């Protein structure tokens, strides 16, 4: 039996423990003992970027990504944008940036080496509060979605004030997208309260398995006017365990 090998460990100022471990070709980041993300299936992270840029349908000048993770959302973004587009990536934990550079960058083709990337070691909420230009696309790939945040303070990303901050920094014809482990009725109610169109896409990870589904919420003036709040794709019960981004057993 192949055993896990710990590659790195870090502690946050709040006392949380984060570690990176490997078993064969499988890499996993754990937060306080719970799986936060792995490279076992990253289709929904890729779709977060690809579908947002497709829905936008026009050349983009500036993209904001909340959360670096293992770099899969960033890689998909870079593969879809032009040479003159700037991508700002906010990552709160500096060690995760170091791990991407030292241990796991190859998984997503070393996206941090791309000259279009503007990496910020900062809470994405703080950046949204700063004055600055609008973003054409905002991709929020933090935590495990609105209902399963790893830090209590991250709940503000998905509450009314957080959504209003995203709305203020989004270009009038822009699109914001939020990755989620589960369908969140409360989050959908908050999206309803803002003056934008939105939709939910349910991304099937394995054909024929209704229990292997991630979810993406899209919102903003850049969505086609035919879009309403009814979800698209699969409509089964959410199937991904909120402890991580691996597939259910």
C-alpha positions as CSV (number, residue, x, y, z in Angstrom):
1,X,0.0,0.0,0.0
2,X,1.3,3.4,-0.9
3,X,1.4,5.8,2.0
4,X,1.0,9.5,2.2
5,X,4.2,11.6,2.3
6,X,3.9,15.1,3.8
7,X,5.7,17.6,1.6
8,X,5.1,20.8,3.6
9,X,3.2,22.2,6.5
10,X,2.2,25.7,7.6
11,X,0.4,27.4,10.4
12,X,-1.7,30.5,9.9
13,X,-1.7,33.5,12.3
14,X,-5.2,32.3,13.5
15,X,-3.7,29.0,14.5
16,X,-5.0,26.9,11.6
17,X,-2.8,24.0,10.3
18,X,-2.4,23.5,6.5
19,X,-0.4,20.7,5.0
20,X,0.5,19.5,1.5
21,X,0.9,15.8,1.0
22,X,1.4,13.3,-1.8
23,X,0.6,9.7,-2.6
24,X,1.9,8.6,-5.9
25,X,0.5,11.0,-8.5
26,X,-2.1,12.4,-6.1
27,X,-1.5,15.7,-4.3
28,X,-3.7,17.0,-1.6
29,X,-3.9,20.2,0.5
30,X,-5.6,19.7,3.9
31,X,-6.9,22.4,6.3
32,X,-7.1,21.5,10.0
33,X,-7.1,17.8,9.0
34,X,-9.8,18.1,6.4
35,X,-9.2,17.8,2.6
36,X,-9.5,21.2,1.0
37,X,-8.4,20.4,-2.5
38,X,-6.6,17.8,-4.6
39,X,-5.7,17.2,-8.2
40,X,-7.9,14.1,-8.5
41,X,-10.5,15.9,-10.5
42,X,-10.4,19.6,-11.3
43,X,-12.9,19.8,-14.1
44,X,-15.2,22.2,-12.2
45,X,-12.3,24.6,-11.5
46,X,-11.5,24.6,-15.2
47,X,-15.1,25.2,-16.1
48,X,-15.3,28.1,-13.6
49,X,-12.9,30.0,-15.9
50,X,-13.8,28.6,-19.3
51,X,-17.6,29.1,-19.0
52,X,-17.3,32.5,-17.5
53,X,-15.1,33.7,-20.4
54,X,-17.4,32.0,-23.0
55,X,-20.4,33.6,-21.4
56,X,-18.7,37.0,-21.5
57,X,-18.1,36.5,-25.2
58,X,-15.8,39.5,-25.7
59,X,-12.1,40.2,-25.3
60,X,-11.3,40.9,-21.6
61,X,-8.9,43.4,-20.2
62,X,-8.8,42.5,-16.5
63,X,-9.6,39.3,-14.6
64,X,-9.7,38.8,-10.9
65,X,-9.3,35.4,-9.3
66,X,-10.0,34.9,-5.6
67,X,-7.9,31.9,-4.5
68,X,-4.9,30.3,-6.1
69,X,-5.3,26.7,-4.9
70,X,-3.4,24.3,-7.1
71,X,-3.6,26.7,-10.0
72,X,-6.2,25.0,-12.2
73,X,-8.6,28.0,-12.4
74,X,-5.6,30.2,-13.2
75,X,-4.3,27.9,-15.9
76,X,-7.7,27.7,-17.6
77,X,-8.0,31.5,-17.5
78,X,-4.6,31.9,-19.1
79,X,-5.4,29.4,-21.9
80,X,-8.5,31.5,-22.8
81,X,-7.4,35.1,-22.7
82,X,-5.4,37.3,-25.0
83,X,-1.7,38.3,-24.6
84,X,-2.6,41.7,-23.2
85,X,-5.0,40.6,-20.5
86,X,-4.0,41.1,-16.9
87,X,-5.0,38.4,-14.4
88,X,-4.9,39.4,-10.7
89,X,-4.7,36.4,-8.4
90,X,-5.4,36.9,-4.6
91,X,-4.1,34.2,-2.3
92,X,-4.3,34.8,1.5
93,X,-1.8,32.0,2.5
94,X,1.7,32.7,1.3
95,X,2.8,29.1,1.8
96,X,0.3,28.0,-0.8
97,X,2.0,30.3,-3.3
98,X,5.4,28.7,-2.2
99,X,4.0,25.2,-2.7
100,X,2.8,26.1,-6.2
101,X,6.3,27.2,-7.0
102,X,8.2,24.4,-5.3
103,X,6.0,21.3,-5.3
104,X,2.9,21.4,-7.4
105,X,3.3,24.0,-10.2
106,X,3.8,21.3,-12.8
107,X,0.2,20.0,-12.2
108,X,-1.3,23.1,-13.9
109,X,1.7,23.9,-16.2
110,X,3.4,26.4,-13.9
111,X,0.8,29.2,-14.4
112,X,2.6,31.6,-11.9
113,X,5.4,31.9,-14.4
114,X,3.1,33.6,-17.0
115,X,3.9,37.3,-17.4
116,X,0.2,38.2,-17.4
117,X,-0.2,37.1,-13.8
118,X,-0.3,39.8,-11.1
119,X,-0.1,37.8,-7.8
120,X,-1.2,39.4,-4.6
121,X,-0.7,37.9,-1.2
122,X,-3.9,39.5,0.2
123,X,-7.4,38.7,1.2
124,X,-9.6,39.1,-1.9
125,X,-12.1,40.9,0.2
126,X,-9.5,43.6,1.0
127,X,-8.6,44.0,-2.7
128,X,-12.3,44.4,-3.6
129,X,-12.6,47.3,-1.1
130,X,-9.7,49.2,-2.6
131,X,-10.4,51.8,-5.3
132,X,-9.4,50.7,-8.7
133,X,-10.6,49.8,-12.2
134,X,-13.4,47.4,-12.9
135,X,-12.9,43.8,-13.7
136,X,-14.4,42.1,-16.8
137,X,-14.5,38.8,-15.1
138,X,-14.3,37.9,-11.4
139,X,-13.8,34.3,-10.4
140,X,-14.2,33.3,-6.7
141,X,-12.6,30.0,-6.1
142,X,-12.4,30.2,-2.3
143,X,-13.2,27.7,0.4
144,X,-15.7,25.0,-0.6
145,X,-18.4,27.6,-1.5
146,X,-20.9,29.7,0.4
147,X,-22.0,27.0,2.9
148,X,-18.6,25.5,3.8
149,X,-16.0,28.2,4.4
150,X,-12.7,27.2,6.1
151,X,-12.4,30.5,7.9
152,X,-15.3,32.2,9.6
153,X,-14.2,35.6,8.2
154,X,-14.6,34.1,4.7
155,X,-18.3,34.0,5.1
156,X,-18.3,37.7,4.3
157,X,-17.3,36.8,0.7
158,X,-20.7,35.3,0.1
159,X,-22.9,37.6,2.3
160,X,-24.8,40.7,1.1
161,X,-21.8,43.0,1.7
162,X,-19.4,40.7,-0.1
163,X,-21.7,40.3,-3.1
164,X,-22.2,44.1,-3.2
165,X,-18.4,44.6,-3.3
166,X,-18.1,42.2,-6.2
167,X,-21.0,44.0,-8.0
168,X,-19.2,47.4,-7.5
169,X,-15.9,46.2,-9.0
170,X,-17.5,44.2,-11.8
171,X,-17.7,46.0,-15.2
172,X,-21.3,46.7,-16.3
173,X,-21.1,44.0,-18.9
174,X,-18.9,41.7,-16.7
175,X,-19.5,38.3,-15.2
176,X,-18.7,37.1,-11.7
177,X,-18.6,33.3,-11.0
178,X,-18.6,31.5,-7.6
179,X,-17.4,27.9,-7.2
180,X,-19.5,25.8,-4.7
181,X,-19.5,22.3,-3.3
182,X,-23.3,22.3,-2.8
183,X,-26.4,24.0,-3.9
184,X,-27.0,26.9,-1.6
185,X,-30.6,28.2,-1.3
186,X,-29.5,31.1,1.0
187,X,-26.8,32.2,-1.5
188,X,-29.3,32.1,-4.3
189,X,-31.6,34.3,-2.3
190,X,-28.8,36.8,-1.9
191,X,-28.1,36.7,-5.6
192,X,-31.8,37.5,-6.2
193,X,-31.5,40.6,-4.1
194,X,-28.9,42.2,-6.4
195,X,-29.6,44.0,-9.7
196,X,-28.0,41.4,-11.9
197,X,-29.0,38.2,-13.8
198,X,-27.6,34.9,-12.5
199,X,-27.7,31.2,-13.2
200,X,-26.3,28.0,-11.6
201,X,-24.5,25.4,-13.6
202,X,-24.2,21.9,-12.1
203,X,-21.0,20.3,-13.4
204,X,-21.0,16.5,-13.6
205,X,-17.5,15.1,-12.9
206,X,-18.1,11.5,-13.9
207,X,-20.6,10.4,-16.5
208,X,-23.4,8.4,-15.0
209,X,-22.7,9.4,-11.4
210,X,-25.3,11.7,-10.0
211,X,-23.3,11.9,-6.7
212,X,-20.3,13.5,-8.3
213,X,-21.3,17.1,-9.0
214,X,-19.8,20.5,-8.3
215,X,-21.7,23.8,-8.9
216,X,-20.9,27.2,-10.4
217,X,-23.0,30.4,-9.9
218,X,-22.7,33.0,-12.6
219,X,-23.9,36.5,-12.2
220,X,-23.6,39.9,-13.8
221,X,-24.7,42.2,-16.7
222,X,-22.6,40.1,-19.1
223,X,-24.9,37.1,-18.9
224,X,-27.3,36.7,-21.9
225,X,-30.6,38.3,-21.3
226,X,-32.3,34.9,-21.8
227,X,-30.6,33.7,-18.6
228,X,-32.9,33.3,-15.6
229,X,-32.3,31.9,-12.1
230,X,-33.2,28.3,-13.1
231,X,-30.2,26.0,-12.9
232,X,-28.7,24.4,-16.0
233,X,-27.1,21.0,-16.3
234,X,-27.8,18.2,-13.8
235,X,-30.4,18.8,-11.1
236,X,-29.6,16.0,-8.7
237,X,-28.7,16.4,-5.1
238,X,-25.2,17.8,-4.5
239,X,-22.8,15.0,-4.4
240,X,-19.4,16.3,-3.4
241,X,-18.5,16.0,0.2
242,X,-17.9,19.5,1.6
243,X,-14.5,18.4,3.1
244,X,-12.6,18.6,-0.1
245,X,-12.5,18.7,-3.9
246,X,-11.8,15.0,-4.5
247,X,-14.4,12.7,-5.7
248,X,-16.8,10.9,-3.4
249,X,-15.9,7.3,-2.5
